[in-house]
Amino acid sequence: MRSLASSHPDAISMDDIHDGIEAMVAAARTAPRLARLISEITSADDEDTRHAISVCHLWMLLGLQLRSYLATERPLLPPSRASDLVPLALGGLMHDIGRLRTPCEENLEHPDPEVESAPCLDARRILGKAVPASVVRAAVNHHRWFNGLGFPIQQDLKQPEPDPDEIHVLARIVAVADHFDQRRWKHSEESRLDSLAWMCDAARGNRFDPVVLAALPIAVPASPAGSMVRLSSGTEAMVLHADERDPLRPVIREILRGESGAEIDLRLKKRVRITHHDEFRILPPQEWPPLLRPSFRQAA
């Protein structure tokens, strides 16, 4: 990544990067639960690299949920090409490459366009013709909000202010992956549900594409398979898998002393809920943002 940022784009060979992305996408398709785990525990020698790899993984997990949406949002391309995750995952990997040349500390709650536009604009100069145009657009515009606000500042691009509908779908997906990963990394005191709730809260306004945001709790469930939870009954349990129709109420197996615990589908046991996940307290459903409630999700 740093080599790419410091080199002339025409001299860059993308073959090795493309092969690595292709292998990750293949693994994610065959073992999505493992990919979810990798996206949570990925580490590297420095934060820039960790963040780039993690956002790439998160983008793939979202892309697996949104392939039909990708095809719909890219009508000029054949459906198979429009929803191909291999070239598009490059956008997740390289979305912040401008920061390697123009360092900047992003403020998630109160972004400063004057400061934070510079890395976005630099990404265009760095990537140039080295990657597909859609990847360049993701790197430049992943900080634009779904309502058309945000940055980079458009007069610096010498082009008209874009209509919200013109923000590339790849940039919209990277925006969700980028903010969720940063929130998880900067707020280790939060549970996964807390981080999802922050993303989906009305205070975020129209920052994120609602279709992409609705896929986030499915791509990265609050209680992933294999994690330990405590139920409102006081019983400890292990999560077996989450259902896409209601990812916050997974199938669990009770952990009992000296005997095999029962397997319980929490979607069918409305009076039982998860109160703790990995020792984090979980808010009751009535305190979740509307987008995390199954009735709201189904209506949407």
N, C-alpha and C positions, 0 to 999 in steps of 0.2 A: 504493500500500500504506500509506504513512504517512498519507495523507488519510483512508483508511478507518479506521485505528487511532485517529485523533483526532476522528472524526465520530460523530454519533449514528447507529446502524445504520439506523433507519427513513428516514434522509435519503439513503442510499446507493443509487445506480442501478448495477445490475450489468450493464447491457446491453453497455457497451464491453468490460468484462472478459470476459464470456461470448463475445462475438464474437471476441476475440483468442484465447481458448482453443479455440474451434471451428476457427479457421484453423490453429492449431498441430496439433490432432488430425488434421485433414485432411491436412496435410503429412506427419505421421508415418506415416499409413496408406499413403500413396503412395510415400514415400521413407524407410523406416525406417533405412537406413544413414546418410543425411544427418542424420536426427534424432539418431542416436547421436553423431555428430561434434559437433553443436550442443551436446548436453548436456555434452560434455567441455570445450568451449572457451568456453562462455557466460561473459561478464564484464559487470560493471555498475559504476556509480559507487561503490557501497558493498557491503559483504559481505552485508548482509541481503537486498538486492535480488538479488544474484548467486545466493545460496543458494536463494531462493524460486523463481527462474526455473529453476535447474538441477534442483531437486527436482521441479518440475512436469514438466520434460522426462523425467526418469527415471521418474516415475510413469506417464507415457504409454507409455514403452517397456515397462515392466512390464505395464501394462494391456493392451497389444497381445498379450502372451504369455498373459494370464490371463483372457481374456474369458469362456471357459466356466466358469472357477472363480468369477468374479464372479456369473455367473448362478446357479450352484449355491449360493453363499453368501447370495444375496438371493432366496430362493424365493417371497416374497410379491409380487415384482414380475414383470411380463412379461420374458422373457429379453432382448429388445431394449433395454428400459429399464434392466434391472439391469446390463447390460454396456456401456451408453452411456458413453464416455470423456469426453464434453464436460463435463457437469456435475461428474463425479467428479474431473476434473483440477484443478478449483478447490481441492480439498483439498490437492493438492501445492503450489499457489501460495500458499495462505493458512495453511499448517500452523503457521507460526511467528509469526503476526501478533501474538500476545500479547507477544512479546519487544520489539516496537516501543514498547509502553507500559510494560512491566516488563522492562528489559534483564537478561540472564542469560547467562553463559558456560557452555555445557554441557560436562560432563566425560564423554567417551565411555566411558572405562574404569571410572570410579567415580562414577556420577551421584549427586547429592545431592538427594533428594526434597524436603527442607525448602526449598531454594533454587529448584529447577527446577520445582516444582509451580506456582508463582505465574503464570508466563506461560501455562501450559496453562489454568488457571482463568480468566485474563483474556481468553483467546481466546473463551470462551463469551459473556462480556459484550460484547466488541467486535462479534462477528459477529451475535449475536442472531437476528433474523428476516431478515437481509440475504441469506443463502445457504441452500441446502437443509440439512436437519437432518443428513444424512450428512457434509457438509463440516464442520459444527460438531463432530460427533463425532470426525472425523479430527484436527481442530486440538486438541481437548481430550485425546484418548487416544492420540496417536501415540507417546507415551513409555511407554505401558503395555506390558509384556513379554507374550509369547505365553502364558507360564505364569500370567498374572494378576497378577504383581508389577509394580513400577514406580510411576509417578506420573502424574497428580496424586494427592495423598493423598485418599482417598475420603471421609473424614469431612467434609472441606471442601465436598464436593458435596451433602451431606445425602441420600445414597442408599447402598444396601447395596454392599458390596464386590462387583464384578462377577465373574461366572464367566468364565474365559478364552474360552469360546465366545461370550460376549456382546460381545467387543471387535470393533467393526465392521471388516469386511474392508477398507474404505478406510483406516482407521487402521493396519491391519497392513501395507498396501502402502506407505503414506507412511513408516512406521517404517523399512522397508528402504531406500527411496530417500534418506531424510534421513540415516541413519547412513553409507551408502556415500558420499554427496556430501561429508559432513563429513570422513570419513576421507581421501578423495582430496585435499581442500583443505588439511587440516592436516598431511598427510604427503606432501609433494611428492617426498620421497626414495624413495617406494615405487613399484614398478611397478603396473600395473592388476591383475595377478595377485596381488601382495602384498595389495592392498586387498580383493580378492575373498576371498583366503584368511583375512584377518582377520575378515571378515563371517561366514564359514562355519566358523570354528574352534570346536572344542568348548568353548573357554573362554567363548564367548558364551552357552553354556547354551541355555535355551529363550527367548531374547529375541525371536526372530523366527519368524513363521509359516514352517514348512519348505517349504510349497508355493510361497510367494512367494520365499523365499530360493533355491529351486532354479531359479527363472526368471531370477534376476539374472545369472548368467554367459551366458545367452542374450541378454538385453536389452542388456547392456554387456559384450561379450566381451573377454577379456584382450588379445587382439590383433585390433583392429578392421580392417576393410577399408581398404587404403591404407597401413597402417603397415609399417615396416621391421623385419625380424627377422633373426637369425643362427641357422643350423641347427647341429646337433651335428656335421655333416659339414664345418663351416667355411664353408659357402656363405652369402652374403647373399641375402635374398629379400624379396619384397613380398607381403603378405597380400591375397588376392583376395576371399575370403568365408569365414565360419565356418559349420559345419554344426550345427544345433540339437541333434543327437544327441551331439555331442562338441565343444562350442564352443572347447575349449582346443587342439584339433588342427585348425586351419583348412586350407583349400586355399590354396597359395602358389605363386608363380612365382619360380624362381631368377633371380638377376641375375648374368649372366656377361659378360665383356668381349668385344665384337665379335660376339656371337651371341645368338640368342633363347634364353632359359633355359626349362627344362622346367617344366610345370605339375604340381604334386605335391599329392595329397590325403594329408595327414599321418595321417588316420584309417587309411589303407591301408599306411602305411610306419611300422610300429611301432618300428623301430630308429632312426628319425630323429625328432628332437624339436627344438623351439625352445629355444635356450639363452639368447638375449638378445632383448629387445624394446625398441626405441628406446634402446639402450645399457644398459638395466636387465638384470641377470642374472635368469634365470628358473629357479626351483627344479625339480629333476627330479620326475616325476609321483609317485613314491613318497613325496614330502614334502608333497604337496597334501593338504588336508583331504578326508575321504571324499566330501563332497557334490560336490566338483569332479571326482571320478573317474567316468568314464562308466559303469563296471559298477555302481557304487553308485547313480548317478542312474537307470539303467534299472530297477534292482531296486525303487527307491522309487516 
